[in-house]
């Protein structure tokens, strides 16, 4: 009684969109771009899902928190 055949192994990491496209800038006023990195519940998506590097993930987190503070993004979704 073995396990069913499943693909094992690790997937390739996604490439950071901000490193790949140098013209993209993280801005707290660009709400449409920030919404891509927030879940349906309003939580910030982790690096392993978004594929961002640590540097840009930190900048995204700060931008999302700023946008929430000045009410451009909601803290939670009802």
N, CA, C and O atoms as a CHARMM CRD file, in Angstrom:
* protein
*
  312
    1    1 UNK  N      0.83300  -1.17000   0.00000 PROA 1      0.00000
    2    1 UNK  CA     0.00000   0.00000   0.00000 PROA 1      0.00000
    3    1 UNK  C      0.88700   1.24600   0.00000 PROA 1      0.00000
    4    1 UNK  O      1.22500   1.77000   1.06100 PROA 1      0.00000
    5    2 UNK  N      1.24500   1.69500  -1.13500 PROA 2      0.00000
    6    2 UNK  CA     2.10700   2.86400  -1.22800 PROA 2      0.00000
    7    2 UNK  C      1.30500   4.13800  -1.43200 PROA 2      0.00000
    8    2 UNK  O      0.08500   4.12600  -1.59100 PROA 2      0.00000
    9    3 UNK  N      2.02300   5.19600  -1.42200 PROA 3      0.00000
   10    3 UNK  CA     1.40400   6.50100  -1.66600 PROA 3      0.00000
   11    3 UNK  C      1.09400   6.61000  -3.15800 PROA 3      0.00000
   12    3 UNK  O      1.81700   6.04600  -3.97900 PROA 3      0.00000
   13    4 UNK  N      0.04500   7.31600  -3.51300 PROA 4      0.00000
   14    4 UNK  CA    -0.20900   7.52800  -4.94300 PROA 4      0.00000
   15    4 UNK  C      0.92000   8.35800  -5.55100 PROA 4      0.00000
   16    4 UNK  O      1.57900   9.14100  -4.86800 PROA 4      0.00000
   17    5 UNK  N      1.12100   8.16600  -6.83600 PROA 5      0.00000
   18    5 UNK  CA     2.21000   8.87700  -7.50700 PROA 5      0.00000
   19    5 UNK  C      1.93300  10.36700  -7.53100 PROA 5      0.00000
   20    5 UNK  O      0.98000  10.83000  -8.15800 PROA 5      0.00000
   21    6 UNK  N      2.76500  11.09200  -6.85200 PROA 6      0.00000
   22    6 UNK  CA     2.67200  12.55500  -6.84100 PROA 6      0.00000
   23    6 UNK  C      4.02800  13.10600  -7.24300 PROA 6      0.00000
   24    6 UNK  O      5.06800  12.50000  -6.98500 PROA 6      0.00000
   25    7 UNK  N      3.99400  14.24100  -7.86500 PROA 7      0.00000
   26    7 UNK  CA     5.26200  14.88400  -8.21800 PROA 7      0.00000
   27    7 UNK  C      5.91100  15.39700  -6.95800 PROA 7      0.00000
   28    7 UNK  O      5.31000  16.15200  -6.19300 PROA 7      0.00000
   29    8 UNK  N      7.10200  14.99500  -6.75400 PROA 8      0.00000
   30    8 UNK  CA     7.84500  15.45000  -5.58900 PROA 8      0.00000
   31    8 UNK  C      8.91500  16.42600  -6.05600 PROA 8      0.00000
   32    8 UNK  O      9.27400  16.47100  -7.23300 PROA 8      0.00000
   33    9 UNK  N      9.40000  17.18800  -5.12400 PROA 9      0.00000
   34    9 UNK  CA    10.43900  18.13900  -5.46800 PROA 9      0.00000
   35    9 UNK  C      9.96500  19.55100  -5.22200 PROA 9      0.00000
   36    9 UNK  O      8.79400  19.80100  -4.93600 PROA 9      0.00000
   37   10 UNK  N     10.87600  20.43700  -5.33800 PROA 10     0.00000
   38   10 UNK  CA    10.56800  21.83400  -5.06200 PROA 10     0.00000
   39   10 UNK  C     10.31400  22.57200  -6.35800 PROA 10     0.00000
   40   10 UNK  O     10.92500  22.29300  -7.38900 PROA 10     0.00000
   41   11 UNK  N      9.40600  23.50900  -6.28000 PROA 11     0.00000
   42   11 UNK  CA     9.16100  24.37100  -7.43000 PROA 11     0.00000
   43   11 UNK  C     10.22000  25.45700  -7.46100 PROA 11     0.00000
   44   11 UNK  O     10.81200  25.79800  -6.43700 PROA 11     0.00000
   45   12 UNK  N     10.44700  25.98900  -8.64000 PROA 12     0.00000
   46   12 UNK  CA    11.39700  27.09600  -8.75100 PROA 12     0.00000
   47   12 UNK  C     10.80100  28.32700  -8.10100 PROA 12     0.00000
   48   12 UNK  O      9.60000  28.58000  -8.19200 PROA 12     0.00000
   49   13 UNK  N     11.66300  29.08700  -7.44300 PROA 13     0.00000
   50   13 UNK  CA    11.19400  30.32600  -6.82100 PROA 13     0.00000
   51   13 UNK  C     10.79500  31.31300  -7.90600 PROA 13     0.00000
   52   13 UNK  O     11.41400  31.38600  -8.96800 PROA 13     0.00000
   53   14 UNK  N      9.75000  32.06500  -7.61400 PROA 14     0.00000
   54   14 UNK  CA     9.33100  33.09800  -8.54900 PROA 14     0.00000
   55   14 UNK  C     10.34200  34.23500  -8.49900 PROA 14     0.00000
   56   14 UNK  O     10.96300  34.48500  -7.46600 PROA 14     0.00000
   57   15 UNK  N     10.49500  34.90700  -9.60700 PROA 15     0.00000
   58   15 UNK  CA    11.44300  36.02000  -9.69100 PROA 15     0.00000
   59   15 UNK  C     10.75800  37.28000  -9.17300 PROA 15     0.00000
   60   15 UNK  O      9.59300  37.53600  -9.47600 PROA 15     0.00000
   61   16 UNK  N     11.48700  38.05700  -8.39600 PROA 16     0.00000
   62   16 UNK  CA    10.96100  39.30800  -7.84900 PROA 16     0.00000
   63   16 UNK  C     10.60200  40.24300  -9.01000 PROA 16     0.00000
   64   16 UNK  O     11.44400  40.54800  -9.85500 PROA 16     0.00000
   65   17 UNK  N      9.36000  40.68800  -9.04000 PROA 17     0.00000
   66   17 UNK  CA     8.91200  41.54600 -10.14200 PROA 17     0.00000
   67   17 UNK  C      9.59700  42.90800 -10.11500 PROA 17     0.00000
   68   17 UNK  O      9.77200  43.54000 -11.15700 PROA 17     0.00000
   69   18 UNK  N      9.98200  43.35600  -8.93100 PROA 18     0.00000
   70   18 UNK  CA    10.61700  44.66900  -8.82200 PROA 18     0.00000
   71   18 UNK  C     12.08600  44.60900  -9.22800 PROA 18     0.00000
   72   18 UNK  O     12.62500  45.59000  -9.74000 PROA 18     0.00000
   73   19 UNK  N     12.74100  43.46400  -9.00300 PROA 19     0.00000
   74   19 UNK  CA    14.13000  43.30500  -9.44700 PROA 19     0.00000
   75   19 UNK  C     14.18000  43.08300 -10.95800 PROA 19     0.00000
   76   19 UNK  O     15.07800  43.58800 -11.63300 PROA 19     0.00000
   77   20 UNK  N     13.21900  42.33400 -11.48600 PROA 20     0.00000
   78   20 UNK  CA    13.19800  42.03600 -12.91400 PROA 20     0.00000
   79   20 UNK  C     12.83900  43.27400 -13.73600 PROA 20     0.00000
   80   20 UNK  O     13.40000  43.49200 -14.80900 PROA 20     0.00000
   81   21 UNK  N     11.91200  44.07600 -13.23500 PROA 21     0.00000
   82   21 UNK  CA    11.45900  45.26900 -13.94800 PROA 21     0.00000
   83   21 UNK  C     11.86900  46.49600 -13.13100 PROA 21     0.00000
   84   21 UNK  O     11.14800  46.92300 -12.23000 PROA 21     0.00000
   85   22 UNK  N     13.02000  47.04600 -13.45500 PROA 22     0.00000
   86   22 UNK  CA    13.57700  48.15500 -12.66400 PROA 22     0.00000
   87   22 UNK  C     12.71100  49.41100 -12.71100 PROA 22     0.00000
   88   22 UNK  O     12.82500  50.27300 -11.83900 PROA 22     0.00000
   89   23 UNK  N     11.84600  49.52200 -13.72000 PROA 23     0.00000
   90   23 UNK  CA    11.02300  50.73000 -13.82500 PROA 23     0.00000
   91   23 UNK  C      9.86500  50.72700 -12.82400 PROA 23     0.00000
   92   23 UNK  O      9.27700  51.77500 -12.55600 PROA 23     0.00000
   93   24 UNK  N      9.53300  49.54900 -12.26700 PROA 24     0.00000
   94   24 UNK  CA     8.47000  49.48400 -11.25700 PROA 24     0.00000
   95   24 UNK  C      8.99700  50.03100  -9.94400 PROA 24     0.00000
   96   24 UNK  O     10.07300  49.65200  -9.48300 PROA 24     0.00000
   97   25 UNK  N      8.23000  50.92100  -9.35400 PROA 25     0.00000
   98   25 UNK  CA     8.61300  51.52600  -8.07800 PROA 25     0.00000
   99   25 UNK  C      7.49700  51.24700  -7.08100 PROA 25     0.00000
  100   25 UNK  O      6.31700  51.30100  -7.42800 PROA 25     0.00000
  101   26 UNK  N      7.87400  50.94800  -5.84500 PROA 26     0.00000
  102   26 UNK  CA     6.88200  50.70300  -4.80100 PROA 26     0.00000
  103   26 UNK  C      6.46400  52.04800  -4.23200 PROA 26     0.00000
  104   26 UNK  O      7.28000  52.77900  -3.67100 PROA 26     0.00000
  105   27 UNK  N      5.17800  52.37000  -4.38300 PROA 27     0.00000
  106   27 UNK  CA     4.66000  53.65000  -3.91600 PROA 27     0.00000
  107   27 UNK  C      3.37600  53.40500  -3.14300 PROA 27     0.00000
  108   27 UNK  O      2.49200  52.69300  -3.61800 PROA 27     0.00000
  109   28 UNK  N      3.26500  53.98600  -1.96300 PROA 28     0.00000
  110   28 UNK  CA     2.08500  53.76100  -1.12400 PROA 28     0.00000
  111   28 UNK  C      0.81600  54.35200  -1.73100 PROA 28     0.00000
  112   28 UNK  O     -0.28700  53.97500  -1.33500 PROA 28     0.00000
  113   29 UNK  N      0.95700  55.27500  -2.69000 PROA 29     0.00000
  114   29 UNK  CA    -0.21200  55.89500  -3.31900 PROA 29     0.00000
  115   29 UNK  C     -0.76400  55.06100  -4.47700 PROA 29     0.00000
  116   29 UNK  O     -1.88200  55.29600  -4.93600 PROA 29     0.00000
  117   30 UNK  N      0.01700  54.09000  -4.94700 PROA 30     0.00000
  118   30 UNK  CA    -0.41200  53.23000  -6.05100 PROA 30     0.00000
  119   30 UNK  C     -1.18900  52.03700  -5.49100 PROA 30     0.00000
  120   30 UNK  O     -0.64100  50.94800  -5.32100 PROA 30     0.00000
  121   31 UNK  N     -2.46200  52.26000  -5.21100 PROA 31     0.00000
  122   31 UNK  CA    -3.29600  51.27200  -4.52000 PROA 31     0.00000
  123   31 UNK  C     -3.52900  50.03700  -5.38500 PROA 31     0.00000
  124   31 UNK  O     -3.56900  48.92300  -4.86300 PROA 31     0.00000
  125   32 UNK  N     -3.68100  50.21100  -6.69300 PROA 32     0.00000
  126   32 UNK  CA    -3.92900  49.06500  -7.57300 PROA 32     0.00000
  127   32 UNK  C     -2.77100  48.07700  -7.54700 PROA 32     0.00000
  128   32 UNK  O     -2.98600  46.86500  -7.57300 PROA 32     0.00000
  129   33 UNK  N     -1.55600  48.58500  -7.49500 PROA 33     0.00000
  130   33 UNK  CA    -0.39200  47.70100  -7.42500 PROA 33     0.00000
  131   33 UNK  C     -0.30600  47.02400  -6.05500 PROA 33     0.00000
  132   33 UNK  O      0.02300  45.84100  -5.97200 PROA 33     0.00000
  133   34 UNK  N     -0.59600  47.75500  -4.99200 PROA 34     0.00000
  134   34 UNK  CA    -0.49900  47.19400  -3.64500 PROA 34     0.00000
  135   34 UNK  C     -1.54700  46.11600  -3.39900 PROA 34     0.00000
  136   34 UNK  O     -1.30100  45.18800  -2.63000 PROA 34     0.00000
  137   35 UNK  N     -2.70500  46.22000  -4.03400 PROA 35     0.00000
  138   35 UNK  CA    -3.76600  45.21700  -3.83600 PROA 35     0.00000
  139   35 UNK  C     -3.34800  43.83000  -4.30600 PROA 35     0.00000
  140   35 UNK  O     -3.89000  42.83200  -3.83100 PROA 35     0.00000
  141   36 UNK  N     -2.39700  43.75000  -5.23000 PROA 36     0.00000
  142   36 UNK  CA    -1.91000  42.45200  -5.70900 PROA 36     0.00000
  143   36 UNK  C     -1.17600  41.69000  -4.61000 PROA 36     0.00000
  144   36 UNK  O     -1.06500  40.46500  -4.66800 PROA 36     0.00000
  145   37 UNK  N     -0.67600  42.41000  -3.61200 PROA 37     0.00000
  146   37 UNK  CA     0.12300  41.80000  -2.55200 PROA 37     0.00000
  147   37 UNK  C     -0.63600  41.71000  -1.23600 PROA 37     0.00000
  148   37 UNK  O     -0.03900  41.51100  -0.17900 PROA 37     0.00000
  149   38 UNK  N     -1.96100  41.85800  -1.30500 PROA 38     0.00000
  150   38 UNK  CA    -2.81600  41.75900  -0.12100 PROA 38     0.00000
  151   38 UNK  C     -3.86300  40.68400  -0.40300 PROA 38     0.00000
  152   38 UNK  O     -4.41700  40.63400  -1.50200 PROA 38     0.00000
  153   39 UNK  N     -4.13900  39.82400   0.57700 PROA 39     0.00000
  154   39 UNK  CA    -5.11500  38.74700   0.39100 PROA 39     0.00000
  155   39 UNK  C     -6.53900  39.29900   0.38600 PROA 39     0.00000
  156   39 UNK  O     -6.75800  40.49100   0.60200 PROA 39     0.00000
  157   40 UNK  N     -7.50500  38.41000   0.13400 PROA 40     0.00000
  158   40 UNK  CA    -8.91200  38.81700   0.12500 PROA 40     0.00000
  159   40 UNK  C     -9.33800  39.30400   1.49700 PROA 40     0.00000
  160   40 UNK  O    -10.23600  40.13700   1.61800 PROA 40     0.00000
  161   41 UNK  N     -8.69200  38.78500   2.52800 PROA 41     0.00000
  162   41 UNK  CA    -8.99800  39.16600   3.90600 PROA 41     0.00000
  163   41 UNK  C     -8.30000  40.45200   4.33500 PROA 41     0.00000
  164   41 UNK  O     -8.57400  40.98000   5.41300 PROA 41     0.00000
  165   42 UNK  N     -7.39900  40.95800   3.49200 PROA 42     0.00000
  166   42 UNK  CA    -6.70200  42.18800   3.82400 PROA 42     0.00000
  167   42 UNK  C     -5.33800  41.98000   4.44500 PROA 42     0.00000
  168   42 UNK  O     -4.71800  42.93900   4.90400 PROA 42     0.00000
  169   43 UNK  N     -4.85000  40.73400   4.46900 PROA 43     0.00000
  170   43 UNK  CA    -3.54600  40.44700   5.05900 PROA 43     0.00000
  171   43 UNK  C     -2.46300  40.53600   3.98700 PROA 43     0.00000
  172   43 UNK  O     -2.71200  40.23900   2.81900 PROA 43     0.00000
  173   44 UNK  N     -1.27500  40.94100   4.38600 PROA 44     0.00000
  174   44 UNK  CA    -0.15000  41.04600   3.46400 PROA 44     0.00000
  175   44 UNK  C      0.33000  39.63700   3.12500 PROA 44     0.00000
  176   44 UNK  O      0.57800  38.82700   4.01800 PROA 44     0.00000
  177   45 UNK  N      0.46100  39.34900   1.82700 PROA 45     0.00000
  178   45 UNK  CA     0.88900  38.02400   1.39000 PROA 45     0.00000
  179   45 UNK  C      2.38000  37.82600   1.66100 PROA 45     0.00000
  180   45 UNK  O      3.15700  38.76900   1.51500 PROA 45     0.00000
  181   46 UNK  N      2.79400  36.61600   2.05300 PROA 46     0.00000
  182   46 UNK  CA     4.20200  36.35700   2.34700 PROA 46     0.00000
  183   46 UNK  C      5.05100  36.24200   1.08100 PROA 46     0.00000
  184   46 UNK  O      4.53400  36.11300  -0.02800 PROA 46     0.00000
  185   47 UNK  N      6.35700  36.29200   1.27900 PROA 47     0.00000
  186   47 UNK  CA     7.31600  36.22600   0.17600 PROA 47     0.00000
  187   47 UNK  C      7.19600  34.94600  -0.63000 PROA 47     0.00000
  188   47 UNK  O      7.32300  34.97100  -1.85400 PROA 47     0.00000
  189   48 UNK  N      6.95400  33.83200   0.03700 PROA 48     0.00000
  190   48 UNK  CA     6.91000  32.54600  -0.67300 PROA 48     0.00000
  191   48 UNK  C      5.75200  32.47800  -1.65600 PROA 48     0.00000
  192   48 UNK  O      5.78200  31.68200  -2.59400 PROA 48     0.00000
  193   49 UNK  N      4.73500  33.30000  -1.45200 PROA 49     0.00000
  194   49 UNK  CA     3.59900  33.33600  -2.38200 PROA 49     0.00000
  195   49 UNK  C      3.81800  34.40200  -3.45500 PROA 49     0.00000
  196   49 UNK  O      3.58300  34.14900  -4.63600 PROA 49     0.00000
  197   50 UNK  N      4.26600  35.59000  -3.05100 PROA 50     0.00000
  198   50 UNK  CA     4.43500  36.67800  -4.02000 PROA 50     0.00000
  199   50 UNK  C      5.69100  36.51900  -4.85900 PROA 50     0.00000
  200   50 UNK  O      5.72600  36.95800  -6.00900 PROA 50     0.00000
  201   51 UNK  N      6.72800  35.89400  -4.29900 PROA 51     0.00000
  202   51 UNK  CA     7.97300  35.70800  -5.03400 PROA 51     0.00000
  203   51 UNK  C      8.90400  36.90100  -4.96700 PROA 51     0.00000
  204   51 UNK  O      9.87400  36.96500  -5.72200 PROA 51     0.00000
  205   52 UNK  N      8.63700  37.84000  -4.09000 PROA 52     0.00000
  206   52 UNK  CA     9.49800  39.01600  -3.97700 PROA 52     0.00000
  207   52 UNK  C     10.75600  38.69500  -3.18700 PROA 52     0.00000
  208   52 UNK  O     10.78000  37.75700  -2.39000 PROA 52     0.00000
  209   53 UNK  N     11.79900  39.48200  -3.41500 PROA 53     0.00000
  210   53 UNK  CA    13.00800  39.35100  -2.60700 PROA 53     0.00000
  211   53 UNK  C     12.75700  40.04100  -1.26200 PROA 53     0.00000
  212   53 UNK  O     11.77800  40.77200  -1.11000 PROA 53     0.00000
  213   54 UNK  N     13.63500  39.81100  -0.29900 PROA 54     0.00000
  214   54 UNK  CA    13.43900  40.33400   1.05500 PROA 54     0.00000
  215   54 UNK  C     13.40700  41.86400   1.07200 PROA 54     0.00000
  216   54 UNK  O     12.60300  42.46800   1.78100 PROA 54     0.00000
  217   55 UNK  N     14.27900  42.47300   0.29300 PROA 55     0.00000
  218   55 UNK  CA    14.35900  43.93900   0.25200 PROA 55     0.00000
  219   55 UNK  C     13.03900  44.55600  -0.21600 PROA 55     0.00000
  220   55 UNK  O     12.53100  45.49300   0.40000 PROA 55     0.00000
  221   56 UNK  N     12.49600  44.02800  -1.30100 PROA 56     0.00000
  222   56 UNK  CA    11.26700  44.59000  -1.83700 PROA 56     0.00000
  223   56 UNK  C     10.04200  44.17800  -1.02300 PROA 56     0.00000
  224   56 UNK  O      9.05300  44.91000  -0.98500 PROA 56     0.00000
  225   57 UNK  N     10.09600  43.01600  -0.37100 PROA 57     0.00000
  226   57 UNK  CA     8.98200  42.62100   0.49600 PROA 57     0.00000
  227   57 UNK  C      8.87400  43.57500   1.68200 PROA 57     0.00000
  228   57 UNK  O      7.77000  43.94700   2.08200 PROA 57     0.00000
  229   58 UNK  N     10.01700  43.97300   2.24700 PROA 58     0.00000
  230   58 UNK  CA    10.00100  44.94000   3.35700 PROA 58     0.00000
  231   58 UNK  C      9.44400  46.27500   2.89300 PROA 58     0.00000
  232   58 UNK  O      8.63900  46.88900   3.59200 PROA 58     0.00000
  233   59 UNK  N      9.86900  46.73000   1.71000 PROA 59     0.00000
  234   59 UNK  CA     9.37300  48.00200   1.18100 PROA 59     0.00000
  235   59 UNK  C      7.86800  47.92800   0.90200 PROA 59     0.00000
  236   59 UNK  O      7.14100  48.89200   1.14300 PROA 59     0.00000
  237   60 UNK  N      7.40700  46.79000   0.39700 PROA 60     0.00000
  238   60 UNK  CA     5.97400  46.60100   0.15700 PROA 60     0.00000
  239   60 UNK  C      5.19100  46.65100   1.45100 PROA 60     0.00000
  240   60 UNK  O      4.12400  47.26300   1.51300 PROA 60     0.00000
  241   61 UNK  N      5.71600  46.00800   2.49200 PROA 61     0.00000
  242   61 UNK  CA     5.04600  45.99600   3.79100 PROA 61     0.00000
  243   61 UNK  C      4.89700  47.40400   4.33600 PROA 61     0.00000
  244   61 UNK  O      3.83600  47.76900   4.84200 PROA 61     0.00000
  245   62 UNK  N      5.94900  48.19200   4.23600 PROA 62     0.00000
  246   62 UNK  CA     5.90100  49.57500   4.71600 PROA 62     0.00000
  247   62 UNK  C      4.89000  50.38000   3.89800 PROA 62     0.00000
  248   62 UNK  O      4.11900  51.16100   4.45500 PROA 62     0.00000
  249   63 UNK  N      4.89500  50.19000   2.57700 PROA 63     0.00000
  250   63 UNK  CA     3.97200  50.93000   1.71100 PROA 63     0.00000
  251   63 UNK  C      2.52000  50.55500   2.00100 PROA 63     0.00000
  252   63 UNK  O      1.64700  51.42300   2.02400 PROA 63     0.00000
  253   64 UNK  N      2.26000  49.26600   2.22300 PROA 64     0.00000
  254   64 UNK  CA     0.89200  48.82800   2.53000 PROA 64     0.00000
  255   64 UNK  C      0.44300  49.39900   3.86600 PROA 64     0.00000
  256   64 UNK  O     -0.70000  49.83600   4.00200 PROA 64     0.00000
  257   65 UNK  N      1.33100  49.40000   4.85100 PROA 65     0.00000
  258   65 UNK  CA     0.97600  49.94500   6.16700 PROA 65     0.00000
  259   65 UNK  C      0.72600  51.44800   6.09100 PROA 65     0.00000
  260   65 UNK  O     -0.17000  51.95800   6.76400 PROA 65     0.00000
  261   66 UNK  N      1.50500  52.16200   5.28100 PROA 66     0.00000
  262   66 UNK  CA     1.27200  53.60100   5.09400 PROA 66     0.00000
  263   66 UNK  C     -0.07000  53.84700   4.42300 PROA 66     0.00000
  264   66 UNK  O     -0.82800  54.72700   4.83000 PROA 66     0.00000
  265   67 UNK  N     -0.35700  53.05800   3.38500 PROA 67     0.00000
  266   67 UNK  CA    -1.62500  53.21400   2.66600 PROA 67     0.00000
  267   67 UNK  C     -2.81000  52.92100   3.58200 PROA 67     0.00000
  268   67 UNK  O     -3.84700  53.57600   3.48300 PROA 67     0.00000
  269   68 UNK  N     -2.66200  51.94600   4.46600 PROA 68     0.00000
  270   68 UNK  CA    -3.72500  51.65200   5.43100 PROA 68     0.00000
  271   68 UNK  C     -3.90400  52.80700   6.40900 PROA 68     0.00000
  272   68 UNK  O     -5.02600  53.17400   6.75600 PROA 68     0.00000
  273   69 UNK  N     -2.78700  53.37100   6.84600 PROA 69     0.00000
  274   69 UNK  CA    -2.83300  54.43900   7.84500 PROA 69     0.00000
  275   69 UNK  C     -3.58300  55.66800   7.33300 PROA 69     0.00000
  276   69 UNK  O     -4.30600  56.31500   8.09200 PROA 69     0.00000
  277   70 UNK  N     -3.41600  55.99000   6.05700 PROA 70     0.00000
  278   70 UNK  CA    -4.11300  57.15800   5.50800 PROA 70     0.00000
  279   70 UNK  C     -5.38700  56.75900   4.75200 PROA 70     0.00000
  280   70 UNK  O     -5.91700  57.53500   3.95600 PROA 70     0.00000
  281   71 UNK  N     -5.87300  55.52700   5.01500 PROA 71     0.00000
  282   71 UNK  CA    -7.16300  55.02900   4.52800 PROA 71     0.00000
  283   71 UNK  C     -7.24600  54.85900   3.01200 PROA 71     0.00000
  284   71 UNK  O     -8.32500  55.00100   2.43600 PROA 71     0.00000
  285   72 UNK  N     -6.13200  54.56000   2.36400 PROA 72     0.00000
  286   72 UNK  CA    -6.17900  54.20400   0.94900 PROA 72     0.00000
  287   72 UNK  C     -6.49200  52.71900   0.78600 PROA 72     0.00000
  288   72 UNK  O     -7.12100  52.30900  -0.19000 PROA 72     0.00000
  289   73 UNK  N     -6.04200  51.91400   1.76000 PROA 73     0.00000
  290   73 UNK  CA    -6.33500  50.47800   1.79800 PROA 73     0.00000
  291   73 UNK  C     -7.02700  50.16000   3.11700 PROA 73     0.00000
  292   73 UNK  O     -6.72600  50.77800   4.13800 PROA 73     0.00000
  293   74 UNK  N     -7.94800  49.20600   3.10700 PROA 74     0.00000
  294   74 UNK  CA    -8.58900  48.82800   4.37600 PROA 74     0.00000
  295   74 UNK  C     -7.68000  47.91800   5.20200 PROA 74     0.00000
  296   74 UNK  O     -6.85900  47.18400   4.65200 PROA 74     0.00000
  297   75 UNK  N     -7.83400  47.97300   6.51700 PROA 75     0.00000
  298   75 UNK  CA    -7.10200  47.05600   7.39200 PROA 75     0.00000
  299   75 UNK  C     -7.66800  45.65200   7.25300 PROA 75     0.00000
  300   75 UNK  O     -6.91600  44.68000   7.18300 PROA 75     0.00000
  301   76 UNK  N     -8.98300  45.54500   7.21400 PROA 76     0.00000
  302   76 UNK  CA    -9.65000  44.25800   7.02600 PROA 76     0.00000
  303   76 UNK  C    -10.75300  44.42500   5.99800 PROA 76     0.00000
  304   76 UNK  O    -11.22300  45.53300   5.73700 PROA 76     0.00000
  305   77 UNK  N    -11.15500  43.31000   5.42300 PROA 77     0.00000
  306   77 UNK  CA   -12.24200  43.32400   4.45600 PROA 77     0.00000
  307   77 UNK  C    -13.44300  42.67200   5.11600 PROA 77     0.00000
  308   77 UNK  O    -13.32900  41.60500   5.72000 PROA 77     0.00000
  309   78 UNK  N    -14.57400  43.30600   5.00200 PROA 78     0.00000
  310   78 UNK  CA   -15.77500  42.76200   5.65900 PROA 78     0.00000
  311   78 UNK  C    -16.51800  41.80900   4.76200 PROA 78     0.00000
  312   78 UNK  O    -17.54800  41.26400   5.15900 PROA 78     0.00000
